[in-house]
Amino acid sequence: MTEQEVFAKIAEIIEERFEVSADKVTNELNFQNDLDADSIDIVEFVLELEDVFGAEISDEDAEQLHTVGDAVKFIVANQK
């Protein structure tokens, strides 16, 4: 998948999970600051990323995913 395709899919997930309009999703969108996501929200989001993209995301890696851009870069770099 291209970076654009990954971004679009992540935007869809955020739209469903956090009830945010997809057009408000940017690479700079911060999960905790902008979406008020708590640790449980983040864990569920990471699990969904693993399911959708078939990626293994370790706890250490998940802790580094602060923005949509971080998630996109991680998925693109770790695609199977």
Secondary structure, 3 states (H helix, E strand, C coil): CCHHHHHHHHHHHHHHHHCCCHHHCCCCCEHHHHHCCCHHHHHHHHHHHHHHHCCCCCHHHHHCCCEHHHHHHHHHHCCC
